[in-house]
Amino acid sequence: MQSQDLDIYQQLYELRSINRTAQVMGFAQSNITARLKALENELDVSLFIRSYQGLTPTTNGDIFYKYVTRVQQETQILHKRLVKNTPQRQHIAISTLLFDILVVQEQQYDLSKTTFDILSSTRILQLPRHAADLIVTYANFKGKDYLQVENEHLRSMFFTAKNTDSQSLPFLINADHNCPFRARTLRFFKQAHHPVMEIDSWDSIISLVKAGKGIALLPERLKDCDSLTRVYESHHFNVPYAIFAPQN
């Protein structure tokens, strides 16, 4: 078991997606799948249940994640104590959809000089002091050790697959209770009278929308929306996001 295996497992556990983990770490999906299989064989346990909606950790998977977290924390402490011969890469904690838009699509950050933690809104709110060089999030982040250095918004609308009967479809919302897209959808739901379905990951939400299985509130800048159609076109939402840097 190598340190990179622990990095891969941490991303798999937090993102619940082999595809997104491969994107973040710059590996082929087949490599991520192979490393996960090797880990499970070495430990002689199943760490995840695979399904259409992504990865669901088993009890053993939860236990192993706690171990990985402890090792990663100790490793970070060690790295801080060691004298470096090479420049440090900037470390950014970022919300999931903002990673897709700002990093993957618009390439606003240099992947060769930056490392990323792609986190849910709840995980962003739980970040300890000086956990990242920048925090880029649409979560309602109020870290007292950070200063807001920039603010923007994501113009967002409801989308579904083309040529589907949207009247019969459920709203798909993120299972993270601190997600602002979830909150805005639930407020609108009271007017629209659709059923609501909670989904664990944005990858799964977008896949279900593309498959004509639901409606979701998504940023217009998200490239996936190019192949979708808008519903409730008179309603749009400006979801704010901000960039935070540690106070000196």
N, C-alpha and C positions, 0 to 999 in steps of 0.2 A: 504494500500500500504506500503510494507516494503522496507528497504534499499536494500535488496537482489533483490527485483523485479526491482529496478532501475539498478542494476548491470547487471541483465539478459537482460533487454531491451537495455542497451548500447551495449552489445555484439551482440545481434540480429541485431541491426541497423547497426553496423559497419561490421559485418561478413556476413550479409544477408543470414544466414543459421541456421536453428534449429539444424541440425546435428553437425556443427562445434561448435556452442555455447555450446551444451551439452558436447562435447569433452573437451573444454577449461575449463568449470566450474565443470566438474566431475559429472554431473547429467544425468539421463536417458532422452532421447528425449521426452518421454511422460510427464515428469515433466516440461520441458521447455515449451512444448505446452500448458500444463495446466496453468502455470503461465502467459503466454502471453494472453490466453483466459480470465483469471481472471482480468488482467489489462484492457483489452478491455471492459469487462463487467462493471468494476468499473467506467471507464471513459465514457462509453456508446458511444464509437467510434471504428472504424476499424483503426488499426495502420499500418497494412501491407496488401498488396495483395500477396497471395500465388500463386506460379506458378512452373513449372518444373525447371526453372532457379533459383529458390530461392525466397527470400523475397524482395518485392519492397515497400518502405515506402509510405504511403498515405500522403496527406498534413497534416493531423492531426498527423501522425507519425513523420513528420519533426518537427512540433511544439513541440511535447512531447520530442523529442530528445534534443532540445535546452534547455528545462526545466531540463531534466536529467543531461545534461552536467553542467549546473550551479550548481545544487545540489551536483554533484560529486566533482566539484572544491572546493566548500565551505567545503565539508566533508573532503577533503584532507588537506585543510588548518587547519581545526579543529584538525585532527589527528596529524599533525606536532606540534601543540601547546601543545597537551596533553602529559603528562609524561607516558611512557609505562612501564608496569610491565613484559611484555614478549618480547623476541627478535623479531625484525622486520624481515619479510620475504623479500628476495631479489625480486625486481620488474624488470622485463625484458620486453622491447618493441621489438617485433620480427616480421619479415616478414612472410607472410602466409606459403609459401612452406618450409621455414626453420623451422617453428613450427612443421609441419608434419614430417620432416626428423629428426631434432635434438632432439625434445622433444617426439613426439609420437612414432617414430620408434626406434631411437637409445638411447632414455632415458638418454641424456647427462645432464639433469637438474632434480633435485629432486622436484617433484610436491608438496610435503609436506612443502618445504622450499622456494617455489618460486611462485610468481604471474606473469601473463603474460597479455600484451596487444598485440593482433595479429592485425597488421596494414598493410594497403596498402603502397606502396612506397611513394605515395603523403603524406599520414598521417605521415610517418616516417620523411619525409623532413620538416614537419611543427611542429615537436615536440619542445616544449619550453625548456628552460634551466632546467637541472636536472629533467627531466620528468621520468627518469628511472635509475636504478642502472647499467644496461647494455642495449645497443642497439645492436641487432643482425640482420643485414640486407644486402640485395643485392641492396638496393637503393643507389643512389650516394650521400650518407650522408656526409655533411661537417660541422657539428655543431661545432662552435668555442669553446664551453664549454666542448667538449668531446675529448678524446684521443683514437686513434685506438690502440687496444692492441693485436689484432690477425687478420690475413686475410687468407682466404681459397678461393676455387672456387667450383662451382657445374658443373661437366661435364654434358652437356645437349644435347639432340638430339630430332628430330621430331618423334612423336609416333602417331599411330592410332590403332584402333581395328584390331584384326587378321581377315583374310579372308574378307577384304573389298577392294573395288577398290579405292585406294587413289587418283587416278588421278581426280576423280570427286568430291572430298571433299574440303571444304573450310579450310583455316587456321583459327584457333580459337585463338584470342588474348585477353588479359586482357584489360578491358576498362580504366584502370588506365594509363594515358599517361606517367607516370614516371617509369613504370614497365620495367626492362631491358629485360625480355623475350619478351615483346611486341616489343621493339625496334629492337632486333635481328631478330625476325620473319618478321617484315616489310622490313628490309634490304634484307633478303633472298627472300621474296615474289617477288621482282622485277625480280629474275631469274626464279622462279618456275611457275609463271602465274596461281596461284590459286586465287579464290575469298577469301576475308577476312571477318570474322564475329567477332564483338566485344561482349564479354560476361562479365557480372559484377563481377563474383566471380570465384575463382579457383575451388571450389567445382563443380560448374556448368560446367566449361571447362572440368574437368576430367570426369565427368559423361557423357558429350556429346561425348568425345573421346572414352570412353568405349562402348558407344552405337553405335559406327561406324558412327557418325555424323560429324566428323571433324578430323583435324590434329593439334597437339599442340606441341610446344617446351617445354619439361619437363626435369627435372633433372633425370639422370639415377638412382640415389640413392632413388628416390621416389618409395615406395613399389607398388603403383598402376601400375607402368610401367612393373612389372613382368608379368602381364596378357596382355600386349600390344605388338605391333610389331613396329620395327623401319622402318622409310621411309627416303629416302635421306641419306643412311648410310655413305656416304663419307663425310657428313657434320656434324661436332659437334662443340659445343660452350662451352668455359669455362667461366661461368658467375661468376664473383667474388662476394664474400660476406665478411663482416668484423664484428668484435665485437668492440664496443666502450664503454668506461667507462668515467664518469665525471672527469674533472680535479679537483684536490684538491684546 
